[in-house]
Amino acid sequence: MCQCSTLADILLGDDEIISNNPQHPLHGLDEVDWNPSQWACLNQCSMCGQYWHIDIARANQIGICVKVQDRDAWQKLDTTHARIDLMVQNHGGLSFEICKWKQCNKNCVKGLAFCPEHAYFEMDIKA
């Protein structure tokens, strides 16, 4: 049964997790395209036609699945901000502390000494 309309726009998972878990809500979607430079494939629900960007599993990367409007949108999709938001959520949000990176005035990710951008890009904190 199709659950696409009730699912969030971003889900945890990658192609390996989804294919090995029949309980995952995206299990069984049809792969319609892939982009090795993005480490991702485009899958489509055969019932409702919803497209999903699904990460291809790789080390040091949390896999995500993102709802996509169409093939053109998928070719332009940048998942960086979704990954940063996910990392912040995994740490419980932001604190009132100020980032320790030189000349940065943004709030830190809870439990870290850096704002989301510096934690993700400079310190390579992905989870």
N, C-alpha and C positions, 0 to 999 in steps of 0.2 A: 504494500500500500504506500502511496506517495505521501511524504511528510514535508515536502519542500516549502510550502506556503507557511507552515508553522515553525520552521527552523530559523534560527538567527542567521544574520548575513555572514557571520564568520564562525566557523567551527574548528575545533582541534582535530587533527588527523592528517595523514598522508596516504599515498597510494598503498603502501604496505599494510598499514594499520587497517585501512578500510577493506582491503581485499581479504585479510585474515580474520575479520570480525563480522560475521553475518548480522550482528546486532547493531552495527554502526548504521545510522540513518541514511548514509550515502552508499552503502554496500549495494552492488549490482547495477550502478549507473553505467551507461554506455560511454566509452572513451571515443571522442570525435576528433581530437587534435592533441598535439603535444608540442612543447617548446623546450628543447634541451637547454637553451641558454637561460631560461627562467627556472629550470628544474621543476617543471609543472606540466600537467596535462589538463585538457578541457574535457569535462564529462557532461553528459546531458541525461536528464530524467526522461525515460521513454513514456511516462504517463502524462506529465505536465509540460515538458519541454524546457524546464529550468536548466540553465547552464551553471556549472560549478568549476572554478579553478581549484585543482587539487595538487598539492605539492608532491613531488617525487621525493621519497625518503632519502635523507643524507645526514651525515654526522654533524653535531653541534647546531642543529636547526630543529626548531619545533615546527612540525608540519601543520599547515592550516588549509582550510577549505573556504573559499569565498564565493558567494553568489555573484554571478555575472549576467549582465543583461543580454549580451549577444557575442558573437565571435569577434567582432571589431573591438568591442570594449575589452575583451580578454587580451587581445594583442597589446593594448595600451595599459593594462592593469599594473599598478605598482603596489605591492603588498607591504612595503616598508612600514608605513604608519600603522597598519593593522598589527604587524609583528611587535612594534613598540608598545602599542596599547595592550596587547596580550601580555607582554613582559611586565608592564606596570600592574595589570590586574593580578598576575601571578604573585606579585609581591605585596598585594593588599592596597595598592593605590599610591598616593603621594603623601609625603610628610610635610611638616612645616619647616624643616631644615633647608638651608640654602646650599645649592650645588657647590662642591669644593673645586670644580674646574675654574681655572683662572678667568676672571671677569664674567662669570656666569651668575645670574641672579635668579635662576629658576628653582623651583622646589625639587627636592630629592625624591627619588623612589623610596618607599618605605624600606628600611633595613640597608639602604645603600647610601653612599656619600655623594652620589651624582644624580643629576636630573635624567629624565628618560633618554634624551638624545645622547648625552655623554656616556651614560651607562651602556647604551646599545652600540653606538658607533665607535667610541674610543676605548671602552673597557671590554667590549665584545660580550656583554651579558645578554644572552638570548632567552633565557628561561626565567 
